[in-house]
């Protein structure tokens, strides 16, 4: 194992640098993403329509393909970061939130309805001057 690490020292430096950049990006992007969520987004039984639903079909398809591709890349990177240095769980969560998967909205609602998670999200939103999230249980 040590011989492999010595032989691939450059690769390991690049992976370490990429992990540091992704960690910083996750720290900077997470509050901005949490602040953009509408306050009543999780108060509905079904996911509300996305913004831009009135766009041309080809634009919606292109955005969906791009969003799902980025989500897939983040899922793979997050899985790799579970063994490598970096924010693996955060990256996995961001990747999951980007992809379109059956039952995803229900899983998001369940996660956000956990009191500790909701309290943390609402703390971040309050620091950004946004109203707290309202869940169906609230």
C-alpha positions in Angstrom: 0.0 0.0 0.0 2.8 2.4 0.9 4.6 1.6 -2.4 1.4 2.4 -4.3 1.1 5.7 -2.4 4.7 6.6 -3.3 4.2 5.7 -6.9 1.0 7.8 -7.2 2.0 10.7 -5.0 1.0 13.3 -7.6 -2.5 11.7 -7.9 -2.9 11.8 -4.2 -2.0 15.5 -4.0 -4.5 16.2 -6.7 -7.2 14.2 -4.9 -6.4 16.0 -1.6 -6.6 19.4 -3.4 -9.9 18.5 -5.0 -11.3 17.3 -1.6 -10.2 20.6 0.0 -11.9 22.6 -2.8 -15.1 20.6 -2.6 -15.1 21.0 1.2 -14.8 24.8 0.8 -17.4 24.9 -1.9 -19.9 22.8 0.2 -19.3 25.2 3.2 -20.0 28.2 1.0 -22.9 26.8 -1.0 -24.9 25.1 1.7 -26.2 28.3 3.4 -27.1 29.8 0.0 -29.0 26.7 -1.1 -30.8 26.5 2.2 -31.8 30.2 2.0 -33.3 29.7 -1.5 -35.8 27.0 -0.4 -39.3 28.5 -0.2 -40.5 28.5 3.4 -43.5 26.3 2.7 -41.7 23.9 0.3 -42.0 20.9 2.8 -45.5 21.7 4.0 -47.1 19.9 1.0 -47.9 16.3 0.5 -46.5 16.4 -3.0 -43.6 18.4 -4.3 -44.7 21.9 -5.5 -44.0 22.6 -9.2 -40.5 23.8 -9.9 -39.8 27.4 -10.8 -39.5 27.8 -14.6 -42.2 25.1 -15.3 -43.4 27.4 -18.1 -40.1 27.2 -20.0 -39.7 25.6 -23.4 -39.6 21.8 -23.3 -36.0 21.6 -24.6 -34.8 24.0 -21.9 -36.5 21.9 -19.2 -35.0 18.7 -20.6 -31.5 20.3 -20.9 -31.7 21.6 -17.3 -32.9 18.2 -16.0 -30.1 16.3 -17.8 -27.5 18.8 -16.5 -28.9 18.7 -12.9 -29.0 14.8 -12.9 -25.5 14.6 -14.4 -24.1 16.9 -11.7 -26.0 14.9 -9.1 -24.5 11.7 -10.3 -21.0 13.1 -10.3 -21.5 14.4 -6.7 -22.9 11.0 -5.7 -19.8 9.2 -7.1 -17.4 11.9 -5.6 -19.2 11.6 -2.2 -18.9 7.8 -2.2 -15.2 8.2 -3.0 -14.8 10.8 -0.2 -16.1 8.3 2.4 -12.7 6.6 2.0 -10.7 9.7 0.9 -10.4 13.0 2.8 -13.3 15.3 2.2 -16.9 16.0 3.0 -18.3 12.6 1.8 -21.7 12.7 3.5 -22.4 16.3 2.6 -21.4 15.6 -1.0 -23.6 12.5 -1.1 -26.5 14.5 0.3 -26.1 17.3 -2.3 -25.9 14.7 -5.1 -29.0 13.0 -3.9 -30.9 16.3 -3.7 -30.0 17.2 -7.3 -31.1 13.9 -8.9 -34.7 13.1 -9.9 -35.6 9.8 -8.2 -38.9 8.3 -7.2 -39.6 8.9 -3.5 -37.0 11.7 -3.2 -39.4 14.3 -2.0 -40.8 12.0 0.7 -37.2 11.3 1.8 -36.4 15.0 1.9 -39.6 15.7 3.9 -38.7 13.0 6.4 -35.1 14.3 6.8 -36.2 17.9 7.2 -38.9 17.0 9.7 -36.3 15.6 12.2 -36.2 18.3 14.9 -32.4 18.7 15.0 -32.1 19.0 11.2 -35.0 21.4 11.0 -33.6 23.5 13.9 -30.1 23.6 12.2 -31.7 24.6 8.8 -33.8 27.3 10.3 -30.8 28.7 12.2 -28.9 29.0 8.9 -32.0 30.6 7.3 -32.4 33.0 10.2 -28.8 34.2 9.8 -29.6 34.9 6.1 -32.8 36.8 7.0 -35.1 34.2 5.7 -38.3 32.8 7.2 -38.1 29.4 8.9 -39.1 26.3 7.0 -42.6 25.1 7.7 -43.2 21.3 7.6 -46.4 19.3 7.5 -45.9 18.2 11.1 -45.5 21.8 12.3 
